[in-house]
Amino acid sequence: MTTLTNDQIRQLNMYSTYITAPLHPLFTLKQLQEVDFLSIVQAITGIDNRTVAASYLMRRYGMFASTQFVMLATYDEVWLGELDDLQFAANVEYGNKGISMYIDKIHYVDIEKQPRQLIIQKILKDQIHSLLVEIRKHSSVSPLTLWENVFGFLLWHYAVMLSQPTTSKQARIDLEILKSDEVWVGIAPKSLFSTYLQGLEPAQLLNTTVRTTCCFSKDVPGLLKCGFCPLE
């Protein structure tokens, strides 16, 4: 266990992830295997389409998942709780009813002396791909759409971290691991993030239509089309 700083907590909160107990818990990562979670998401958000609800949930979770790589490059720390330790809960942000993530800070661990590639592979496979698989059991949403929902946040984080002297070196190491095919074994034939980057640096893709699929943000009550949307 490590001790999160106020800055780390602030970073988590900016991405709709909280370390307090939720007032309105809905389900955990593990319970996705047991409940009709998309119907719950639709009831909370007012989304009337299951595909849109599926994409919305992955985009929300992508906010938390992307902070894993920020914590990794900046502090050599990641959240390694069990599936039951992450809760999705109803929340109101900026006047909109939605879904947020709630975790316990005791599950952050120092991984400085652990193999970097194994940690990144664990995040990709056990924490992101596993959710994608469950969502796909309940919806026809494209797996590429779900991955791009995570990559949009990763793109921004790496653009920022690579531009800062205090994080650029470690962020570059982690980025190259993410771009390697080896870390995607058991998930995809080659690095999906490398394909997403198109051979360019993250900063070069900001404010461009880097996505190849629509995340349906425009179809979520209270939200607008995202800045990466390929649709005119």
N, C-alpha and C positions, 0 to 999 in steps of 0.2 A: 504494500500500500504506500502511496505517496500523498503528500499534502498539496492540494490544488491551491494555487495563488488566486488572489482576487481577479487578476487579469485573465487567468484561465477560465474562471467561472463566468466572467463577462463575455469571453469569446463563445462559450457554450450557449449562454443565454441569447446572444445575437443570432444563433442558428437554432433557435427554438428547442434547446436542450437544457433541462433544469435538474439540479441536484437535490431539490426539495421533494417531499412526498406530494403526489398529485391530489388535487381535490376531487377530480372526477376521472378515476382510472377506468380504462376500457378493456384492454387486453395486453398481454406481454408478448414478446417475440415467440416464446414457446407456445402460447395459446393460439397462435395463428393456425396451428395444425388441428385445432379443436372447434373453432367458432367461425361463423360467417362474418368475418371481420369487415368485408367490403360493405355489407348492409349497414353495419355500425358506422362506418366512415360516411356513407351516404346520408344517414339520419342526422349526424352531427353537422355536416357541411352543407347539406341541401343539394348536393350533386345528384343529378337524376340518371346518370349513366355509369354502369359498373366499370367500363374501361377507363373512363375519366377518373373515377374514384381510385382505381388501381394505380394509375399514373400519379395521382395526387399523393397517395400514401407513400409511394417510393420516393417522390420528390421531397416530401417532408423528412423521411428517414435519411435521404441523401444528405440533408443538412448535418445531421449528427455524424453520419459515416465520413463525411468530408473533414470534420474536425479531428477525426482520428489521425489523419495525415498531418494536420497542423500541429497537434500535440506531439506526434512522432518526430517531426523535423525540428520543432522548436524546443521541446523539453525532454525528448527521449522517453516519453510516457504515452501509454495508450490505455483505453478502457478494455478490460478483459473479463468482464462479468459473464455469467451464464445467460442463456436465452430467457430465463425467468426474471433476470435482474434488470431488464429494460422494459419499461412500461410505456405504452401509448395512452394518452389521456386527452380528454376534451379540454380545450383552452380557448381563450379569446385574445387575439392579438390584433392591434390596429383596428379594432371594431369588428373583426371577422371571427366567426366561430370556426375552429379548426382542430387539428390534431398536433400535439407536441410530444416530445420524448422526455422521459424522466428516468434518471439513473442515480446510483449511489456513488459518491466520490471514493468510497473505500475500494472500489474495483479498478481504480487507475493504478497501474504498476510501472515501475522503472524497467525499461528493456534495453538500457544502454549496452549491456554485456551479452545480449541475446542476438542470434543471427537475424540481421535486418530482413532478409528475403523471406524467412519463415514467418516473421511477424506480419509483413505486408500480405503474404499469401493467406494467412489466417484471417485477416480483416476482409480481404476480397472474397474468400470462399465461405468462411463460417458466419460472417456478419452481414455481408451484402448479397452474395449469390444465393444463400439459403433463403433469405426473404424473397428474392426474385422468384425462386422456384415455387414458394407458397402462393405468392400473388398470381402466378401463371396458372395455378390449379383452379383459381376462382374467376379468371378473366382471360379474354383473348388478346390482351394488350401485348404488343411486340416486346420481346426481351431487350432489343436494342433501345427502344424507348425508355425502358426502365434503367438501363445502364447509363444512357445519356442524361437521365435525371440526376444521377450522381456526378457524372463527369462535369456538368456545368459548374457545380460548386468547386470541384477539384481544380478546374481550369483557373478560376479566380484565385484560389488559395496559392497555387504554385506560381502564378504571375506575381503575386505580392511577395511571397517568400523568396523567390529568386532575385527579386530586386533589392532585398535588404541584406546588408553585409552580415548581420548576426545569424541569418538563417539560410543564406544562399548556398553555402557549401553542402550542408546536410540535405537541404531540399533537392539539390541536384542529384545527390546519390540516390535518394528515395525515388525521384522521378525516373531515373534511368532503370531502376528495378521495376517500376510500374510499366515501363515501356518494353521490358524484356518478355519474351514469350514464356520463359520458364516459370514465372510466377503465376501464370494463368493456366497452368496444367490442371486438368480436372474441371475447368470452367469454360475455356474456349481454346480453339486450335492455335490462336496467336493473341498477342496483347490487344485487347479492345481499346485500351486507352491510347496506345500508339497509333492505332488506326484513326481514332478520334482526332488526334493532334495533326494528322496529315503531314508529318515531317516538319512541323513548325514549332516554334516556342509558344508556351501558353500566352505570353503577353501579346503575341502577334494575332491571336485569335479572339481577343477581347473585342466586344462590340461588332462581331461578325456573325453571320448565320452559320455557325460551326455545326449546329445540329443537323442531322439528316432526317429526323423524325420530329413530329409535334408532341409536346408534353401535355397538351390540352389545358394548359393553365387558363387560357381564354374562356374555357367552358366551366370554370369553377366560380361559383357565386362570390363576388367581391374581389376577384383577381383579374389581371389583364394578361394579354399575350406576353410571353417572356421575350427577352432581348435577343435570344439565340434562335428564334423560331425560323424555320425554313419556308414557312408559308408567307405569301405576300399579304 
